[in-house]
Amino acid sequence: MSSEKTFHMTPDEFRRYGHAVVDWIADYYSRIESFPVLSQVKPGQIRASLPEVAPEKGERFDTILNDIDKLILPGITHWQSPNFFAYFPSNASGPAILGDLLSSGLDVQGMLWSTSPACTELETHVLDWLVPMLGLPGKFLSSSTGGGVIQDTASSSSLCALLAARERATNYTSNQKGCDGRIVAYASTQTHSSLEKAAMVAGIGVNNLRLIEVDENFAVRPEVLAKQIEADKRAGLLPSFVCATIGTTSSNAMDPIAEIARICRQHDLWLHVDAAMSGTAALCPEFRHLQNGVEFADSYCFNPHKWMFTNFDCDCFWVADRKALIKTLSILPEYLRNQATEMGAVIDYRDWHIPLGRRFRSLKLWFVIRHYGLEGLQHHVREHVRLAQQFADWVRKDDRFELVAPVPLNLVCFRHKAGDEANQIIMDRLNRSGDLFLTHTKLNGKLTLRLCVGQTNTQERHVVNAWKRICEEAEEA
Ligand SMILES: Cc1ncc(COP(=O)(O)O)c(C=O)c1O
């Protein structure tokens, strides 16, 4: 008693509604500046507007799509608004969104080469493209000893790097035996909190993650790092891993990679470089001096989903020695065995990160690189840096304000001289106004405002207006 009845969307319906969704997105981008950048809803407000229980009967697609405007948009903080200056950006672009849509349409699961060869080979190829585009060392190429892989986030990359370092330092025994509390990792007080989480997850323990003091520019002090490693060795511990940052989250500080690399080589430590946002700047040769020494890194990551116009999630992670990474993360159960893997002729990316399953993320990255070309990417990165530098100049010339950290690229850390309370008031008023969104940090114990120029569509007029609004609120504060 078979039935032809189906609840699925037909291909014709999909085409019609798909066009409607693309239209919706295009309209959203053309009206995005009319929304308050920071969502103004109260906690629980969105849930309170949703039905208590799931629908028994399917609903019409246009009804569902209408609810995006009615129920969801009020609870959206508009990361893609050109007036978004908060945190670090998470920027998107037309080619990236369309590449991601195709990835959803194909919906392949690329855990093994054989489960969709194009998913693996395009990823390897695009990550090889990026090595010379970013001035990274040739050892990161798949044709050399290393190779690149797309991870969801920089947090995952750092965790994988730490795991591989842990294994290498223990002669590949800690996966079997567990950690004995002797492995030590190093970062700075300014390193992203994901390293602390990685130390927890990797079984290193937060007490064995040394957060090294920084200098007046918030960059790690290599001489303090060297002394700490020596002291740990004398105490019978096993120093194994250093994370250096190109562009710290709080203030965009640049750790001195070359000096840190020298210390790592001397003590045989794994050097991981986290360039989550600022790595994108290396597309422009004039900013590459910020990564001097990267040729000595064992691993490196940056997030195209932050500043390279590729929508979330997309983190590129390279290692110099892929064998170390694969040896750390490889497990081959019977049900995944296949001829291509057995022959050793292919990359199986499941061995390069934590999850087994993986999306076809390289499609959106491929689209972005092909749409913009290196020239287009460089143009927009340079423009963002120019606008941030211009903003920094306005701050410098205004007696009411001060810069709190160097401005190497596109993040400006500044404060009103009237103190923490005044800065808090200025920021709260700006964010409540919906005209722009910026966030804060604490530097030298003082509340500091951060303005990061990196949203895809931010232009000069948005930065000019941001400064005008900041000055207006400063008058009131
Ligand atoms: C320097 C740095 N590393 C790591 C991260 C974490 O990024 P993700 O969300 O990709 O894990 C950030 C986030 O802003 C960051 O700035």
The ligand as a MOL file (V3000), in Angstrom:
LIG
                    3D

  0  0  0     0  0            999 V3000
M  V30 BEGIN CTAB
M  V30 COUNTS 16 16 0 0 0
M  V30 BEGIN ATOM
M  V30 1 C 43.4990 36.4470 18.3030 0
M  V30 2 C 42.2740 35.5950 18.3770 0
M  V30 3 N 42.4020 34.2630 18.4720 0
M  V30 4 C 41.3260 33.4630 18.5510 0
M  V30 5 C 40.0560 33.9750 18.5190 0
M  V30 6 C 38.8970 33.0430 18.5870 0
M  V30 7 O 38.3100 32.9680 17.3560 0
M  V30 8 P 37.2890 31.8110 16.9740 0
M  V30 9 O 35.9330 32.3370 17.2990 0
M  V30 10 O 37.5150 31.5990 15.5100 0
M  V30 11 O 37.6340 30.6210 17.7790 0
M  V30 12 C 39.8610 35.3530 18.4070 0
M  V30 13 C 38.5070 35.9280 18.3810 0
M  V30 14 O 38.3020 37.1020 18.2900 0
M  V30 15 C 41.0030 36.1790 18.3320 0
M  V30 16 O 40.8880 37.5050 18.2300 0
M  V30 END ATOM
M  V30 BEGIN BOND
M  V30 1 1 1 2
M  V30 2 1 2 3
M  V30 3 2 2 15
M  V30 4 2 3 4
M  V30 5 1 4 5
M  V30 6 1 5 6
M  V30 7 2 5 12
M  V30 8 1 6 7
M  V30 9 1 7 8
M  V30 10 2 8 9
M  V30 11 1 8 10
M  V30 12 1 8 11
M  V30 13 1 12 13
M  V30 14 1 12 15
M  V30 15 2 13 14
M  V30 16 1 15 16
M  V30 END BOND
M  V30 END CTAB
M  END
